[in-house]
Amino acid sequence: MGEQYGGDHLDFRGGEFRGPFTAKKVEYHQHGPAPTALDALPPKAAGFTGRRDQLGELLGAFDPDGGEAPGAVLVAAVSGLGGIGKTALAVEAVHEACDKGWFPGGVLFVNLHGYDDDRLTAEQALETLLRALGTPPEHIPNGVDARAALYRSVLAARERELGAVLVLADNASSAEQVRPLHPGGVRHRLLATSRSKLPQLGARLLPLGELSPDEAYELLDRALRIAAPSDARVANESEAVAELALLCGYLPLALQIAAALLVLNRDKLVAELVEELAESGDRLLHLDDGERSVRAAFDLSYRRLPAEQARLLRLLALAPGPEVTAEVVAVLAGADTPPTRVLDALCRAHLVERGSGRGRWRLHDLVRLFGVGVVEGDVRLRKEGEAARERVLGFYLRWADAADDRLRWLPGMPEPERFADRAGALAWFDSERAGLVAAVQWAREERYADRAVRLSQCLAEYLNWRRGFDDKITMCGVAREAAHRAGSRVDEAIAWNSLGNALRETGCLEEAIDAHTRARDLQQAVGDRLGEAVTWNNLGSALREAGRAGEAVNAHTRARDLYQIVEDRPREASAWNNLGLALREAGRAGEAVEAHSRARDLYQGVGDRPREASAWNNIGGVLWEAGRVEEAIEAWEKALEGYREFDDWYGTGQTLSNLALAHQHAARLAEARTCYLQSADAFTCANAPTEAAKVRTRAEAITP
């Protein structure tokens, strides 16, 4: 049979056919190359600002000239809290790298949607990248390994033909998602962004923190001026802008939302938005511009956490103070030991941050608010949180009481639990100070009031020692109100009295006198003679500093007599010491020396070395005024020995200042200058910057 092809048909003339016969025209198509998507990089973020150091580090990692060097960075991973600006930084860096001509082979971009419900698997991501490289769909094999091999082969060919390629894998949730995307070779680069640190990748890790205050200011100003070049609200309200940045936690997403809210309402002052955020019971509710939400960003991370990590994050949000020690974390979790493994996992996810020292942990302010919101929205979680706070208060009260006992300890007293010496007690207080003061403020809630008030009483001596009078004023105010609500006049009087001491130390003398008077009246009403003696003694100090020396003498005399009645020798010594100061102020120098000497002897008798040093210092002052210079110097040197023995930096600073004055008077200028400078250092250690500045000025005025 012969067949002839003519044009677009087949010629079957002359053919012999038996039975049914069907013929179909065969069609031929010439396929062009599959399209590529090597320019799909998102545009730069409008108003991107800051991050110069991080940009420099990324560009250093991208530089193809480093590709042949040993240890070259082939993979980089930018990580950070949701909303911290990872993608914006990555895109900015890739654009700058392309502008330098480093990746002539192109840029591949894939969003892994790592925290969405429909996140991409590595296999799906490889299909996306292969399609972007122009691979026909029917040529893409199944399976991660096969696709990864083809992907690397295509990239190798592209490198030979055009040059290096940069791959940006955005929003990864695990190393498993990213590892198969490694492009191979030595000149290609892979950049991943993730809310987790991804240490398993063997990548250059670049964790991002919040913006600096200056960067936050620039971001807000640039965002408003992009929308309207004449918008000068940021420049005109710098103080309000600083507060707004603080309320936004210097988080780029929060700052961008705040800027959008201001752009939408050109008549709104920055100060008005600050007021709305500050006074809102739910700040995260306001950090939402209809399209972006800080709460939604955090929720994506929270929902992916395993149960034990989610629980610990919620409990950490309820912790007192800006950061907590590992010991307190264990108490919050109800564990015998700190949950280090869970903390490390949360740290890798950037939901928990390492604090100011080893074994300390903190949350970003907005993450804390998010966690509190999660707890408040669920009855079961609220009960869990209340139990955790109860545990923390019990822990703090137990050890603060023991540490306070150590600070007040004298020979013959029972040995306090846990703390072998004053240094150990002070170190514990220093470590937990912010949390302790914050926990006292839980006294505003009836559930915690009783123990929080008792905790405040355990902190009074420590805060005096460290001169933390602002903390003490805050703490005493809360404790006083809680005790008043509970009808506890004894506790209310203690709080008034402690408040009076702090007010006196900060120069608020009339307020201090009023506080001590209120305390005294309450103690007299309930017949608390020891408490009344303490208050008379403190009231006398406030009266003396207010220039009412005669009334001060009477107050200290009342205190002394009451202490003698209740047979409290250590506190009687304190009354004698303060009485000496009042007598000296009243011009009765001889009686003052006698009073201070009585105090010194009583302190020696009970083994109270720090307060014995105080008596010596006061004796030196009276002797100096009487013109007995060498005796004064001898007394001050004894005082200095006692103060230094117990690291009483404020007393050390006072005594060194006194000695400097004596040396200056005797024309020993070099010794005087040395003592003034040492005094300044001691006052600095004692958190007394004003006093430090004064004595430093005196030192500088001495010309040998």
Summary of the structure (lengths in Angstrom):
residues: 704
radius of gyration: 36.7
end to end distance: 128.5
largest distance: 148.8
contacts: 2371
relative contact order: 0.04
helix: 64%
strand: 7%
